[in-house]
Every structure is written in C-alpha cells, then in structure tokens.
Amino acid sequence: MTDTTGVSARADQPASRLPVAGGAPLAPRTTGTVRIVGAGLLGSSIGHGLRGLGVDVVLDDSSPAQLRLAIDYGAGRAALAGDRPSLIVVAVPPDVTAAVIARELAAYPGTVVTDVASVKLEPLRELRARGIDLTHYIGSHPLAGRERGGAISARADLFVGRPWVVCRDEETPAADLTLVEGLALDLGATPVEMAPEEHDRSVALVSHVPQLVASLLAGRFVDAPAGSLRLAGQGVRDTTRIAASAPELWVQILGANAEPVVDVLDALAADLSAVADALRAPEAPGARRSVADMIRRGNEGVELLPGKHGQNRRFESVVVMVDDTPGQLGRLFGELGELDVNVEDLRLEHSPGAQFGLAEISVVPAAVRRAVDGLEARGWKIASTTND
C-alpha cells in the first residue's frame, strides 16, 4: 500500500524508531538469524526492516535473479552452509506456500516457521493432508502491501502501524507464539490473533473483494471515450488505485479463498441489482428512498473503519491550494507545525493542466479554525473545509 503522504522510507531505513529507556534504544525482540524464503515485496521488506534493527537476515528465492537483486538492495545476505536460523519466514506465492513450509520444517527441525501468505486456511489444509508435523508452524499475515511488487519496491517501513494476523492453535508453544508476535512488533505492526477461518472471511471482505471491485470498475475505462477519462478526479483514482495490482498473484489469492469471496460478491451483486432496479424507474414509489438508504448504509460502514492508530476517531478536512513548485509542501507542513496543528493524514490531488494541487489535510475538529485562520494569515488559499 502506498503512503498517503507520498513520503517513502528508503529501503535501508529502520522499520521504526525503537522505544527508548533511559536514552538508549531497546533491543529488538527478534534475535539470531532469520531466514526469509521469497525475496519479493513482503520478504524483502521484512528483511530491510530487520536489518535496520541489526538482525542477521538470510535470503532464499527460487529465482536467482530476484535473489541477487534483493541482496544488492540490502534486504539480507546469501545463505551459508552453517546457517542455523532461529526463525523462518516463508514469503512465496500462495500456490507453493504449503510446499515450501513443509520443506523448511523438514530442513530445520525445531525451528519456528511462519508464512505471510494472504490466505491461511488452504495452506493449512494442504499441510494437514500431507501429515506434516505442524507443532512449530504458525501461519501469519501482515495486512500491508503496495501496487508494485518485487524486491525493488520493498520498504523497511511497509508494516508500520498495520495489523499482522497470527493464527495460533491450542498446540502452539507459547515461546513460538512470542517469537512470531515479536517479529511483527519489531517491524512496527500490531499483532492480531485470529483463527484461519476467521482470517479468510475477514480478508475476503476488506481486501479480496475490494481488489475485484477496483479492477472491474477500472476495466470500464478501457472502452471509455478519452474525453470521459480527462474528467477523472481524485475520487475515481482513490477507488481504482489498487487495480494496478499483478493479475498473476491475484488469480492465486482469489482461487485459494474462493468460497468467502463468492459469499461477499453474491451479497454485493444483490445490492447492485436492487440499486439498478430503483434507478430504472427513479420516479416510482420508494425508488429514491432505496438509493438514499444504500448511500446512508455506506456512510455507516465508513464510520466503522478504524482511523489513525486503530482509533474510531473522525477527523475534519482542510483543503489547501498548493503551487506546483519545489518546497511548497515542506513550507505548508512547517507552518502547520508552527500553528501547533498535527496533520493526521494527507491526500494530494493534481488537476490535469493546472499549475497547483489540492492538499487535503485531516486534523482534529478542534484544530480546524486555528489551521484555517493561521494559514490564511500566512498567504495560503483555503479551497474548502469539511463544514463548507
């Protein structure tokens, strides 16, 4: 996922600032050597984050070119014959996840193995069907990513502030669980315990179906007149941003989680059909109410989404016109800091052909008037606020 501020961490930056005690950084929870199998976006990002904390990281990948690229970018080192990892992270495509987990468990008996695949139940079923001893296996999934994949897109801060689902069972040793949750915490993520079934139903709703909806909507652009697309604003760009994702990966993800995805799609299809029926006869009794109820239900759903730091806290927006010249965003942030206004979130919109952009800044409601008055006094043009 892209950073909404548009500011990217370098690959060699630490995942996050460690807490300090008495002025000294606390030691990372992850120690020893971590072996990462799969040097794509997630695997390399984990590598960068851990290396930034001083952890020894060994990389492996079925593609020699991908492996060399990840090593060149600093995500880890090549494996040595005497390596004895304390933790193994499997970060490979869903269709080979179970096979690689089985291989790693056999190659390193007693070592904790986790995976970061976006589907948890199907690999677990396959491993059980093979009769694999899963005592030291813990499935996990960081809810993080970007539209672009591969080692070249990896970021040390990819997981900061993101949920990291950990799927334990009654046989999971407490020490193994601590190891996997410690990995998530070291990378700035928030561990969340879930059963595999609950995880797969949840990601079907909040990740897999949104990908399909974005792709289907963006697909309508292919045959659209060029004049129509020139009218595109930030709303449609936000709605279709993830449509740039890799088809080959999503075919695997959706196939492995087909049943929960179909359940959500069927319910969504029924909603779409009901709205379409109402709009076919918008003057019919109850038609306008049906459309209004659909929009209002969407309002209610959006309000349920956690905000910054997982809070169900709403912010107000101040939209500032920013000249398209170097240093303007930096000046805007600096002057907001002088006004003691904390920027909770930021979105940038550029209009085609315009020499300025619109910076939509989210702030706490109590800071709106201070931000508007202070910025206007400093010469900034305010395009709108939430209350306009």
C-alpha positions, 0 to 999 in steps of 0.5 A: 500500500502506498503512503498517503503522504507520498513520503517513502522510507528508503529501503535501508531505513529502520522499520521504526524508531525503537522505544527508548529507556533511559536514552538508549534504544531497546533491543529488538525482540527478534534475535539470531538469524532469520531466514526469509524464503521469497525475496519479493515485496513482503520478504524483502521488506521484512528483511530491510526492516530487520536489518535496520534493527541489526538482525542477521537476515538470510535470503532464499528465492527460487529465482536467482535473479530476484535473489541477487537483486534483493541482496544488492538492495540490502534486504539480507545476505546469501545463505551459508552452509552453517546457517542455523536460523532461529526463525523462518519466514516463508514469503512465496506465492500462495500456490507453493506456500504449503510446499515450501513450509513443509520443506523448511520444517523438514530442513530445520527441525525445531525451528519456528516457521511462519508464512505471510501468505494472504490466505491461511486456511488452504495452506493449512489444509494442504499441510494437514493432508500431507501429515506434516508435523505442524507443532512449530508452524504458525501461519501469519499475515501482515495486512500491508502491501503496495501496487508494485511488487518485487524486491525493488519496491520493498520498504523497511517501513511497509508494516508500520502501524498495520495489523499482522494476523497470527493464527495460533492453535491450542498446540502452539508453544507459547515461546513460538507464539512470542517469537512470531508476535515479536517479529511483527512488533519489531517491524512496527505492526500490531499483532492480531490473533485470529483463527484461519477461518476467521482470517479468510472471511475477514480478508475476503471482505476488506481486501479480496473483494475490494481488489475485484471491485477496483479492477472491474470498475477500472476495466470500464475505462478501457472502452471509455471515450478519452474525453470521459477519462480527462474528467477523472478526479481524485475520487475515481483514482482513490477507488481504482488505485489498487487495480494496478495490482499483478493479475498473476498473484491475484488469480492465486489469492482469489482461487485459494479463498474462493468460497468467502469471496463468492459469499461477499460478491453474491451479497454485493451483486444483490445490492447492485441489482436492487440499486439498478432496479430503483434507478430504472424507474427513479420516479416510482414509489420508494425508488429514491428512498432505496438509493438514499438508504444504500448511500446512508448504509455506506456512510455507516460502514465508513464510520466503522473503519478504524482511523489513525492508530486503530482509533474510531476517531473522525477527523475534519478536512482542510483543503489547501491550494498548493503551487506546483513548485519545489518546497511548497509542501515542506513550507505548508507542513512547517507552518502547520507545525508552527500553528501547533496543528498535527496533520493526521493524514494527507491526500494530494490531488493534481488537476490535469493542466493546472499549475497547483494541487489540492492538499487535503489535510485531516486534523482534529475538529478542534484544530480546524479554525486555528489551521484555517485562520493561521494559514490564511494569515500566512498567504495560503488559499483555503479551497474548502473545509469539511463544514463548507 
